[in-house]
Amino acid sequence: MGKLEGKKLVLMGERDGVPSPAMEAVFANSGAEVAFGATECFV
């Protein structure tokens, strides 16, 4: 059981950096649930 097991994640990706779908893929097998994920442009 990992530290993220049963946790909910809020992922804020950046258009020119790491987008949200890439972060979701990283956490896919962590046992955590992605409650919200968005890719925005922070200018």
DOTORKOL-187302 format. One record per atom (N, C-alpha, C, O, CB): residue in one letter; x, y, z. Coordinates in steps of 0.001 Angstrom, whole numbers, plus 500000, padded with zeros to 6 digits. Each point is the difference from the previous one (the first is absolute). Glycine has a CB too. Example, Ala and Ser with C-alpha at 12.3 -4.5 7.8 and 13.67 -1.06 7.14 Angstrom:
a513190494310507800a499110501190500000a500900501200500000a501036499981500665a497072498846500581s501542502223498034s500820501190500060s499230501090500730s500509501108500169s500675498264497686
This chain:
m500850498820500000m499150501180500000m500894501241500000m500859500156500867m497281498603500362g501647502116497793g500807501211499876g499432501149500798g498908499913500561g501779499338497199k500068501818502280k499577501193500739k498793500683499365k499271500722500681k503084499579500047l497425499480497975l498888500650499313l498754499132499914l498988500441499455l502681500822499252e498375497539501806e498874499063499944e498754500629500617e500011500401501164e501586497652498946g497325502032499103g498735500542500488g499915501515500020g498983500545500428g500854497438500908k501197502714498216k499993501469499981k499398500505498698k499958499279499003k502074500776502479k497503501190498532k499491500656498807k500997501081499596k500506500740500844k497071498781499803l502697500561498060l500986500952499493l499346501083499169l499024499754499291l502684498446500715v498839503004500089v499645501109499130v501275500334499235v501000500401500595v497159500519500982l501803498914497099l501183500191499174l499826501221499110l499049500078499222l501402497452500818m500458503414500073m499988501194499164m501213499952499085m501127500242500432m497659501108501345g500977498337496964g501069499950499022g500185501358499342g499171500899500139g500358496677499467e501581502548499675e500300501254499324e500240499709498530e500677499029499660e500311501969502446r498470499825497031r500053499762498564r501434499855499474r500267499102499201r497602502169500600d503043499582500625d501382499963499527d500901499145500880d501194499876499728d498458502377499316g499798497167501989g500778499161500912g499482498578499976g500014499344498958g500456502634502495v499077497547499686v499475498635500112v498473500072499995v499411500555500927v502645498660500382p497293500236497668p498536500038499945p499366499004500975p500632499033500425p499523501671497178s498618499551502728s499265499166500950s499928498527499597s500181499144500867s498501502865499697p501063497646498167p499949498577499640p501328499270500270p499991498813500327p498310501774497930a502812500096501613a501296499380500294a500120499710501491a500516498952500390a500525502248497655m498485499720502790m500036499769501444m499050498875500389m500321499194500873m500269503217499499e498248497526498990e499053498923500282e500620498642499693e499781499034500731e498310502514498763a502681498378499427a500664498747499644a501025499591501059a500156498814500289a499500501727497286v501037500433502999v500990499718501042v499326499419501244v500528499076500619v500924502786498503f497387498674501243f499311499565501210f499022498851499773f499299499600500930f500948502705499893a499692497160497968a499017498973499650a500061498776500910a498953499460500360a501188501335497301n501033498759502714n500137498789500824n500301500299501463n500460499123500731n500330499702497246s498952502408502456s500339500388501372s498908499646501004s500236500030501208s501128501808497847g497440497826500456g498881499732500892g499191501245500309g498976499920500678g502328498229500290a499145503009498540a499288501257500224a498979500213498892a500132499452498906a501876501525502268e496984499816499114e498971500352499027e500210501443499562e500163500882500843e498200497478500187v501637501891497678v500109501366499493v498603500611500039v499142499668499182v502861499757499320a497781501473502459a498697500637500164a499803501115498980a498878500265499568a501170499172502869f501055501220497179f499934501095499032f501346500131499331f501036499959500663f497206501246500682g501752498950497358g501227500222499254g499745500978498895g499037499854499247g501771497865501298a500043503286499342a499834501023498962a501365500462499521a500974500004500753a496834500736500253t502243499648497733t501201500580499435t499670501441499645t499091500263499213t501745497490499894e499894503160501466e499743501429499815e501230500687499446e501086499421499972e497260500548501904c501484501256497686c501101500842499540c500210501087501041c499173500902500137c500327498625497404f501596500391503188f500300500972501052f500972501043499456f501215499805500023f498405498450501783v499835502838497710v500820501060499417v499898501230500848v500618501019499687v499064498059498024
